[in-house]
Amino acid sequence: MKVIAWLLRLLFFLLVLWFALKNTTPVPVRITERIVWDGVPLIVVMLACLLIGALAMAAALAPRLMRLRRQAQRTQRTVSTAAPTTMPSATTPDRLADAARNMGAVGQLDTDTRMSL
């Protein structure tokens, strides 16, 4: 499986390299009327636009990601500091029976129905 992943990476790299070599035509880049760069390769302009778009996307998502991270940390803190419920130190089947009894799922369970491990 790793070999297939590396072959796909190599194929993608070769495709991008081929695309870059085919788009080396010099183009003028006009920022304003006075700021003009002549002879910039087209692939540089395209990659710069891609990079600027990725940075803009990351900047747009950053506030939401930070808010979600804070919410997850707050939830984790709440879970870790919550006082454990007082359950008798019984075996697992006894805990399940107690939980079922508390939920009203079953009637009175006698002591002979409890399993001991």
DAMO-V524288 format. One record per residue. RES is the residue in one letter. SS is DSSP state (H for helix, E for strand, L for the rest). OMEGA is omega in degrees with one decimal (NA if undefined). Layout:
# DAMO-V524288
res=(RES:RES)
ss=(SS:SS)
omega=(OMEGA:OMEGA)
This chain:
# DAMO-V524288
res=(M:K:V:I:A:W:L:L:R:L:L:F:F:L:L:V:L:W:F:A:L:K:N:T:T:P:V:P:V:R:I:T:E:R:I:V:W:D:G:V:P:L:I:V:V:M:L:A:C:L:L:I:G:A:L:A:M:A:A:A:L:A:P:R:L:M:R:L:R:R:Q:A:Q:R:T:Q:R:T:V:S:T:A:A:P:T:T:M:P:S:A:T:T:P:D:R:L:A:D:A:A:R:N:M:G:A:V:G:Q:L:D:T:D:T:R:M:S:L)
ss=(L:H:H:H:H:H:H:H:H:H:H:H:H:H:H:H:H:H:H:H:H:H:L:L:L:E:E:E:E:E:L:L:L:L:L:E:E:E:E:E:E:H:H:H:H:H:H:H:H:H:H:H:H:H:H:H:H:H:H:H:H:H:H:H:H:H:H:H:H:H:H:H:H:H:H:H:H:H:H:H:H:L:L:L:L:L:L:L:L:L:L:H:H:H:H:H:H:H:H:H:H:H:H:L:L:L:L:L:L:L:H:H:H:L:L:L:L)
omega=(179.2:-179.9:179.2:178.8:179.1:176.6:176.7:177.1:178.8:178.7:178.6:178.4:-179.8:177.8:178.4:177.6:178.0:179.0:-179.8:-179.6:179.1:-176.0:179.1:-179.4:178.3:179.2:174.4:176.6:-178.8:177.0:174.2:178.5:-177.2:-179.6:-178.9:173.8:178.8:172.3:176.8:178.6:-176.8:-178.8:178.0:178.5:-179.4:179.5:176.6:177.3:176.7:179.3:178.6:177.2:178.6:178.1:177.8:177.5:179.0:178.6:178.7:-178.8:-174.2:-179.8:179.7:179.1:178.8:178.7:178.1:178.2:177.6:179.0:178.4:178.1:179.3:178.2:178.9:177.9:-179.8:-179.8:-176.0:-178.8:179.8:179.4:179.2:179.3:-178.5:177.1:177.4:-179.8:-178.5:179.2:-177.3:177.9:177.4:178.2:178.7:178.7:178.0:179.2:178.9:179.1:-179.9:179.9:-179.3:-177.8:-178.8:177.0:-179.6:175.9:178.8:-178.6:179.6:178.3:179.2:178.9:176.0:-179.3:NA)
